[in-house]
Amino acid sequence: MLAVVCFSLVLSAVYPFTMTEPHAANTPSDRFTVGETDEFSATGSLVVDGQVRLAFDGVVTADGAWYQRVVDGDVVAAAYQPNATGPVYRKRTIEGSDTAEQQRELIAEDEDRVLVGSDRDGDSVAVIVKENGTGVTQPVSGTASVFVNNLAVAGYEAEGSDSSDGTVYKPRSGWYDGREPYRVTDASGEVRTDANSHVVTSANVSWDTTEPAGTYAEYVLVRSFSDEPTTYRITFEFESGDANLERPPWVRSNRSHSQGVIEDLSRDYFTTSQPDQP
């Protein structure tokens, strides 16, 4: 009996008794996904150790207009297209004069883009560019899928469904096998999907991840001698239909896109602050 107990303890230090399948291991038809609809609004955020790593909000209307704003570290990028065939306006806010100068050079070398505005606030420079529409489908659903795909790191247990409230999934703590084995602890929150599909309508989940953690011994060592675990929090909201989209205030009217204004901005926008045109 003592030998069996000792062997079990040694084995547990070498490898955990059970492994949990991440949601990403499901077949494509059984994975969380973003709704395929012509009109919707969506928001999402990815917070790592209390800091916003990535965030976005977007709107798509039935007539092909769309808008999205993405925050990625120090870079804030917004884009707007008034209709399916209209021009695309892009606003990019960046930190640091060196990075801003690189942006200026890239814009000047691209014949398909025109600088139509800029603003400077301390070390931040906002550049507004107009480009011809390419006919490519709006990118909002693709951005939304980034947040939905990040949900797949954990495994989930369904808690039932009905025709009105949809299906609720709870994330599971456990040992997972990825590129490197990892352990999820303190998993909480829920993912809600449409009752008849795996389209995510909302999510608010969090967990701690320790990586690598292929064994109990490795798990203890990594947590003792590194910054692990890493705490993740993912939120997401998706609402189909009745999307209301107005032109962003930073998109200028066609009247302000004169050649003179463009030339003045191209020359001065890194040294002076340009007021928004009406």
Phi, psi and chi 1 to 4 in degrees:
 res  aa     phi    psi   chi1   chi2   chi3   chi4
   1 MET       -  -44.2 -179.9   69.1   70.9      -
   2 LEU   -62.7  -38.8 -179.7   60.9      -      -
   3 ALA   -64.3  -40.5      -      -      -      -
   4 VAL   -64.0  -43.5  170.9      -      -      -
   5 VAL   -62.4  -45.5  171.3      -      -      -
   6 CYS   -62.8  -41.6  -68.7      -      -      -
   7 PHE   -63.1  -38.3  178.3   76.0      -      -
   8 SER   -65.9  -39.9  -61.9      -      -      -
   9 LEU   -65.8  -42.3  -68.7  173.9      -      -
  10 VAL   -63.6  -42.6  171.4      -      -      -
  11 LEU   -63.9  -39.2 -176.1   61.5      -      -
  12 SER   -66.6  -29.1   67.5      -      -      -
  13 ALA   -75.8  -24.2      -      -      -      -
  14 VAL   -83.9  -39.4  173.8      -      -      -
  15 TYR  -159.2  140.5 -154.9   75.7      -      -
  16 PRO   -66.3  153.3   22.4  -32.8      -      -
  17 PHE   -68.6  -35.5  -73.0  118.1      -      -
  18 THR  -131.5  149.5   59.7      -      -      -
  19 MET  -119.1  143.0  -61.2  -68.7  -73.9      -
  20 THR  -103.8  136.4  -56.6      -      -      -
  21 GLU   -79.9  127.6  -71.5  -73.8  -21.3      -
  22 PRO   -68.8  159.8   27.0  -34.7      -      -
  23 HIS   -60.8  -28.2 -173.2   74.2      -      -
  24 ALA   -63.2  -18.9      -      -      -      -
  25 ALA   -78.5  -10.6      -      -      -      -
  26 ASN   -67.5  159.3  -68.6   -4.8      -      -
  27 THR   -64.5  153.3   61.5      -      -      -
  28 PRO   -52.2  -35.5  -28.7   35.9      -      -
  29 SER   -71.8  -15.7   61.3      -      -      -
  30 ASP  -107.5    6.2  -69.2  -31.4      -      -
  31 ARG   -91.3  157.8  -65.4  175.2 -167.3  166.2
  32 PHE   -61.0  144.8  -64.3  145.9      -      -
  33 THR  -148.1  169.0 -174.1      -      -      -
  34 VAL   -94.7  142.0  175.6      -      -      -
  35 GLY   -63.1  143.0      -      -      -      -
  36 GLU  -100.5   95.5  -63.7 -178.4    0.1      -
  37 THR  -144.1  154.0  178.3      -      -      -
  38 ASP   -81.0  -11.8  -66.1  -26.8      -      -
  39 GLU  -145.7  119.0 -169.9  171.7   16.9      -
  40 PHE  -164.0  167.1   66.7   90.0      -      -
  41 SER  -131.2  150.5   59.8      -      -      -
  42 ALA  -151.9  150.0      -      -      -      -
  43 THR  -139.8  155.4   61.4      -      -      -
  44 GLY  -160.8  156.9      -      -      -      -
  45 SER  -150.6  147.1   68.1      -      -      -
  46 LEU  -126.2  113.2  172.4   60.8      -      -
  47 VAL  -111.2  127.0  179.0      -      -      -
  48 VAL  -119.1  120.4 -179.1      -      -      -
  49 ASP    50.4   42.3  -73.1  -22.4      -      -
  50 GLY    82.9   -3.0      -      -      -      -
  51 GLN  -111.0  135.1  -59.8  -67.1  -38.7      -
  52 VAL   -69.1  114.2  177.1      -      -      -
  53 ARG   -87.4  -38.8 -179.2   70.2   58.8   83.4
  54 LEU  -154.3  138.1 -172.6   67.6      -      -
  55 ALA  -149.1  153.1      -      -      -      -
  56 PHE  -158.4  159.2  105.7  111.0      -      -
  57 ASP  -143.3  145.8   58.1  -88.0      -      -
  58 GLY  -152.5  156.5      -      -      -      -
  59 VAL  -139.9  139.6  177.8      -      -      -
  60 VAL  -131.1  133.7  176.5      -      -      -
  61 THR  -109.2  166.0   66.3      -      -      -
  62 ALA   -65.4  -26.0      -      -      -      -
  63 ASP   -89.1    8.9   61.4   -0.1      -      -
  64 GLY    96.5   -2.6      -      -      -      -
  65 ALA   -73.3  149.3      -      -      -      -
  66 TRP  -154.5  158.6   59.2  -90.7      -      -
  67 TYR  -149.0  142.0  165.8   84.9      -      -
  68 GLN  -150.1  151.2   76.1  169.3    7.2      -
  69 ARG  -131.9  126.8  179.0  176.4  179.9  -91.0
  70 VAL  -123.4  128.9  179.3      -      -      -
  71 VAL  -108.6  117.4  179.9      -      -      -
  72 ASP  -129.2   92.0 -174.5   -0.3      -      -
  73 GLY    66.4 -123.4      -      -      -      -
  74 ASP   -87.4   -2.2  -68.5  -26.6      -      -
  75 VAL  -103.8  128.6  178.1      -      -      -
  76 VAL  -117.9  120.0 -179.4      -      -      -
  77 ALA  -122.4  128.0      -      -      -      -
  78 ALA  -124.3  149.7      -      -      -      -
  79 ALA  -144.5  148.3      -      -      -      -
  80 TYR  -148.7  135.9  167.0   74.2      -      -
  81 GLN  -130.6  120.7 -172.5  174.2   23.6      -
  82 PRO   -70.7  -22.7   24.2  -33.4      -      -
  83 ASN  -160.5  176.1   54.0   66.4      -      -
  84 ALA   -63.9  -24.4      -      -      -      -
  85 THR  -114.0    0.4   59.6      -      -      -
  86 GLY   -80.1  175.1      -      -      -      -
  87 PRO   -68.8  158.6   27.6  -35.3      -      -
  88 VAL  -106.8  128.9  177.2      -      -      -
  89 TYR  -106.3  135.1  -61.7   87.9      -      -
  90 ARG  -129.2  135.1  -58.7 -173.3 -174.1  -83.7
  91 LYS  -121.3  127.4  179.5 -179.1  179.4 -178.6
  92 ARG  -127.7  120.2 -175.0  176.8  175.6   87.5
  93 THR  -107.0  123.1  -56.7      -      -      -
  94 ILE  -132.0  159.8   49.9 -176.1      -      -
  95 GLU  -104.8  137.4  -62.4  -77.0  -16.8      -
  96 GLY    97.2  133.7      -      -      -      -
  97 SER   -68.6  -32.7   57.6      -      -      -
  98 ASP   -64.5  -45.9  -68.8  -18.1      -      -
  99 THR   -65.1  -38.3  -55.0      -      -      -
 100 ALA   -63.4  -40.1      -      -      -      -
 101 GLU   -64.1  -39.0  176.7   63.1   22.0      -
 102 GLN   -61.6  -40.6  -66.1  174.6    2.9      -
 103 GLN   -62.7  -41.7  -72.8  -65.5  -49.0      -
 104 ARG   -59.9  -42.7 -176.0 -165.5   68.5   78.4
 105 GLU   -65.8  -40.9  -66.5  175.1   -5.1      -
 106 LEU   -64.0  -41.0  -68.8  173.5      -      -
 107 ILE   -65.7  -42.9  -66.1  169.9      -      -
 108 ALA   -63.4  -30.0      -      -      -      -
 109 GLU   -85.6  -10.2  -64.8  171.6   -3.0      -
 110 ASP  -101.4  112.4 -168.2  -19.5      -      -
 111 GLU   -70.7  -17.7  -63.1  179.7   -7.2      -
 112 ASP   -88.7   -3.4  -63.1  -34.3      -      -
 113 ARG  -123.0  144.2  -63.9 -168.3  -65.4  171.0
 114 VAL  -127.7  130.3  177.1      -      -      -
 115 LEU   -74.6  121.0  178.4   67.1      -      -
 116 VAL  -118.4   -3.8  -63.7      -      -      -
 117 GLY  -179.0  162.1      -      -      -      -
 118 SER  -162.6  163.8   68.1      -      -      -
 119 ASP  -154.5  144.6 -166.8   13.3      -      -
 120 ARG  -125.8  131.2 -175.2  167.7 -174.3  169.0
 121 ASP  -134.3   96.2 -177.9    9.7      -      -
 122 GLY    65.7 -123.5      -      -      -      -
 123 ASP   -87.6   -2.5  -68.8  -27.5      -      -
 124 SER   -93.7  136.1  -61.7      -      -      -
 125 VAL  -125.0  126.0  177.3      -      -      -
 126 ALA  -105.9  125.2      -      -      -      -
 127 VAL  -116.0  130.1  179.1      -      -      -
 128 ILE  -113.8  126.0  -57.6  170.4      -      -
 129 VAL  -125.5  143.6  173.7      -      -      -
 130 LYS  -113.9  134.6  176.6 -176.1  177.1 -177.4
 131 GLU  -140.6  155.7   60.7 -172.3   46.1      -
 132 ASN   -68.7  142.8  -67.1  -31.5      -      -
 133 GLY   -64.8  143.0      -      -      -      -
 134 THR  -100.1   -6.4   60.8      -      -      -
 135 GLY    82.1   -1.1      -      -      -      -
 136 VAL   -73.1  143.3  176.9      -      -      -
 137 THR   -56.2  143.8  -55.2      -      -      -
 138 GLN   -51.6  147.7   53.2   77.5   19.6      -
 139 PRO   -90.4    1.1   34.3  -35.3      -      -
 140 VAL   -63.3  -43.7 -177.7      -      -      -
 141 SER   -64.2  -33.5   57.9      -      -      -
 142 GLY   -66.5  -40.1      -      -      -      -
 143 THR   -65.2  -41.8  -53.6      -      -      -
 144 ALA   -60.3  -35.3      -      -      -      -
 145 SER   -66.4  -23.5   67.7      -      -      -
 146 VAL   -60.4  -42.3  172.2      -      -      -
 147 PHE   -73.7  -38.1  -62.9   87.3      -      -
 148 VAL   -65.2  -40.1  171.7      -      -      -
 149 ASN   -64.7  -33.8  -69.9  -18.6      -      -
 150 ASN   -67.4  -20.8  -88.9  -81.3      -      -
 151 LEU   -65.5  -23.5  -64.2  171.0      -      -
 152 ALA   -74.8   -2.6      -      -      -      -
 153 VAL   -63.4  -35.1  171.5      -      -      -
 154 ALA   -98.0  168.0      -      -      -      -
 155 GLY   -98.8  162.2      -      -      -      -
 156 TYR  -136.2  155.8  -65.7   84.1      -      -
 157 GLU  -122.9  123.6 -178.0  175.7   -3.0      -
 158 ALA   -72.9  140.1      -      -      -      -
 159 GLU  -110.9   21.6  -69.2 -155.8  -26.7      -
 160 GLY   102.1  168.4      -      -      -      -
 161 SER  -152.1  161.4   63.0      -      -      -
 162 ASP  -149.0  171.9   57.6   55.2      -      -
 163 SER   -67.9  -21.7   58.4      -      -      -
 164 SER   -98.0  -41.9   59.4      -      -      -
 165 ASP   -97.7  -10.2  -65.9  -25.7      -      -
 166 GLY    80.7 -165.9      -      -      -      -
 167 THR  -104.8  136.2  -54.7      -      -      -
 168 VAL  -108.1  129.4  175.8      -      -      -
 169 TYR  -117.6  136.3  -65.8   87.0      -      -
 170 LYS  -108.6  131.7  -62.4  -72.3 -172.8  178.5
 171 PRO   -68.4  151.3   27.0  -34.2      -      -
 172 ARG  -116.2  132.2  -60.2  173.4   58.8 -169.4
 173 SER   -72.7  153.2  -62.8      -      -      -
 174 GLY   159.7 -176.6      -      -      -      -
 175 TRP   -93.9  134.3  -59.1   86.4      -      -
 176 TYR  -127.6  149.7  -69.1   85.7      -      -
 177 ASP  -112.8  107.1 -168.4   12.5      -      -
 178 GLY  -121.4 -147.9      -      -      -      -
 179 ARG   -57.1  -38.3  -72.7 -178.6  -59.6  177.3
 180 GLU  -128.1  142.8  -73.7 -172.5  -55.0      -
 181 PRO   -63.8  144.2   21.5  -31.9      -      -
 182 TYR  -142.4  162.6   58.5   96.3      -      -
 183 ARG  -123.2  131.5 -172.3  177.8 -174.7 -175.2
 184 VAL  -102.7  127.2  169.7      -      -      -
 185 THR  -128.1  161.2   52.9      -      -      -
 186 ASP    54.0   38.0  -64.0  -30.7      -      -
 187 ALA   -70.8  134.7      -      -      -      -
 188 SER  -152.8  170.1   63.6      -      -      -
 189 GLY    98.1 -164.9      -      -      -      -
 190 GLU  -154.9  154.9   65.7  179.3   33.1      -
 191 VAL  -117.1  129.5  175.1      -      -      -
 192 ARG  -113.1  130.5 -171.2  175.5  -66.1  -86.7
 193 THR  -121.0  166.0   68.0      -      -      -
 194 ASP   -58.3  144.4  179.1   82.5      -      -
 195 ALA   -63.5  -27.3      -      -      -      -
 196 ASN  -108.6    8.2  -59.4  -47.2      -      -
 197 SER  -155.5 -175.8   68.8      -      -      -
 198 HIS  -104.2   20.0  -67.8   91.3      -      -
 199 VAL   -70.3  123.2  171.1      -      -      -
 200 VAL   -79.3  125.4  176.7      -      -      -
 201 THR   -99.2  -28.2   56.1      -      -      -
 202 SER  -161.3  155.3   67.9      -      -      -
 203 ALA  -153.4  141.9      -      -      -      -
 204 ASN  -153.2   92.6 -170.9  -15.9      -      -
 205 VAL  -131.1  157.3  -64.9      -      -      -
 206 SER  -150.8  155.1   63.7      -      -      -
 207 TRP  -166.0  164.0   53.5   68.7      -      -
 208 ASP  -103.9  136.4  -69.5  -14.1      -      -
 209 THR  -120.2  128.5  -60.0      -      -      -
 210 THR  -112.3  123.3  -57.0      -      -      -
 211 GLU  -146.8  132.3 -175.4  177.8    9.9      -
 212 PRO   -78.3  156.6   29.6  -35.2      -      -
 213 ALA  -156.3   69.6      -      -      -      -
 214 GLY   -84.2  -19.2      -      -      -      -
 215 THR  -138.7  165.3   66.1      -      -      -
 216 TYR   -60.2  -42.1  -76.4   98.6      -      -
 217 ALA   -62.0  -45.4      -      -      -      -
 218 GLU   -64.2  -40.6 -174.9  176.2   36.7      -
 219 TYR   -57.3  -46.0  169.4   74.2      -      -
 220 VAL   -66.6  -42.7  171.9      -      -      -
 221 LEU   -65.4  -44.3  -72.2  173.0      -      -
 222 VAL   -63.5  -41.9  169.3      -      -      -
 223 ARG   -71.8  -24.1  -71.4 -178.0   63.3  120.7
 224 SER   -83.7  -30.5  -61.1      -      -      -
 225 PHE  -123.4   24.6  -62.9  100.2      -      -
 226 SER  -149.3 -177.5   73.2      -      -      -
 227 ASP   -83.9    0.7  -66.7  -27.5      -      -
 228 GLU   -66.5  149.7  -63.5  -67.8  -39.6      -
 229 PRO   -84.7  162.1   33.0  -37.3      -      -
 230 THR   -99.5  130.5  -57.8      -      -      -
 231 THR   -96.7  126.7  -59.8      -      -      -
 232 TYR  -116.1  142.6  -67.4   89.1      -      -
 233 ARG  -137.2  125.3 -174.8  177.2 -168.8   87.6
 234 ILE  -121.6  127.0  -57.4  170.6      -      -
 235 THR  -123.0  148.5   60.6      -      -      -
 236 PHE  -158.9  138.9 -179.0   76.1      -      -
 237 GLU  -135.7  135.4  -64.6  -74.0  -20.2      -
 238 PHE  -136.3  125.0 -177.0   93.0      -      -
 239 GLU  -131.6  118.3 -175.6  174.3   -6.6      -
 240 SER   -89.1  150.5   59.9      -      -      -
 241 GLY    79.8  159.3      -      -      -      -
 242 ASP    52.3   44.1  -61.4  -31.2      -      -
 243 ALA   -85.2  126.5      -      -      -      -
 244 ASN  -108.3  123.8 -177.4   27.8      -      -
 245 LEU  -132.4  122.2  176.0   59.4      -      -
 246 GLU  -109.2  156.2  -62.7 -179.5   -3.2      -
 247 ARG   -63.4  128.2 -172.0  179.7   73.3  177.4
 248 PRO   -60.7  147.2  -21.4   32.8      -      -
 249 PRO   -62.7  -22.9   20.4  -32.1      -      -
 250 TRP   -82.9   -7.2   51.2  -93.9      -      -
 251 VAL   -85.1  120.4  174.9      -      -      -
 252 ARG   -87.2  155.5  -49.4 -171.6  177.5 -170.0
 253 SER   -69.8  160.8   64.5      -      -      -
 254 ASN   -59.0  -29.3  -69.9  -28.7      -      -
 255 ARG   -62.0  -30.8  178.2  169.2   55.3   83.6
 256 SER   -84.7   -5.6   68.8      -      -      -
 257 HIS   -92.2   42.7  -66.6  161.1      -      -
 258 SER   -76.0  158.6   65.4      -      -      -
 259 GLN   -62.9  -36.2 -174.2   62.2   34.5      -
 260 GLY   -61.5  -44.4      -      -      -      -
 261 VAL   -62.3  -41.9  171.5      -      -      -
 262 ILE   -61.9  -44.6  -66.2  170.4      -      -
 263 GLU   -64.9  -40.8  -70.2  175.0   -9.5      -
 264 ASP   -63.4  -43.9  -72.0  -16.3      -      -
 265 LEU   -67.2  -39.5  -69.0  173.5      -      -
 266 SER   -61.0  -31.1  -61.6      -      -      -
 267 ARG   -84.6  -34.8 -176.8  176.6   62.7 -109.5
 268 ASP  -116.8   -5.4  -61.9  -28.5      -      -
 269 TYR   -72.2   -8.8   78.6  105.6      -      -
 270 PHE   -96.0   -4.6  -74.8  102.8      -      -
 271 THR  -117.3  -18.7   58.2      -      -      -
 272 THR  -133.9  157.0   59.9      -      -      -
 273 SER   -90.3  125.0  176.3      -      -      -
 274 GLN   -98.1  125.5  -58.9  -68.7  -25.3      -
 275 PRO   -70.5  151.7   27.2  -34.9      -      -
 276 ASP   -65.7  140.0  -75.5  -18.0      -      -
 277 GLN   -82.1  149.6  -60.7  -65.0  -37.0      -
 278 PRO   -69.0      -   24.2  -32.9      -      -
